[in-house]
């Protein structure tokens, strides 16, 4: 069993500086540019872009506000590592 995306094949944010910047909410855009301007070309810059692309994807998730509200209210469904382990074992034997 592997993790499956909630919205398969949906790329809401292009892997570009402009795409990431456009997708970020509020002051996060300024944080992104600050880190971007300090990064060295190569691995460091790639790391900044990868990290902020992930944050931009979260910012554009259509369920983001609902999930955030549920987490703050304590009503977000959770599971234990034991449940995950047993579910994976069951799925691997089928």
C-alpha positions, 0 to 999 in steps of 0.5 A: 500500500502506498500513500495516494493523493487526495486529488490525484494528478491535480497540480494546482501550483506550477513548479516555478517561482511565480507559481509558488509566489502566486499561490502563497497566502498572506505574509508567507509570500514575503517569507518565501522571497526572503529565503529565495534571495538568500539561497545559493544556486544549486542544492540550497535554492532547489531545497527552498523551492521544494519546501515552499512549493509544498507550502503553496500546495497546502495553501491552495488545497480546496479543503484547507480551511475546513481541515484547519477548522476541524483540527483547531476544534479537535474534531479532525479524524485521527488514527494511531500508528498501530491502526496504520500498521495493521491496515497496511499488513491487511492490504499487503496480504490481499 
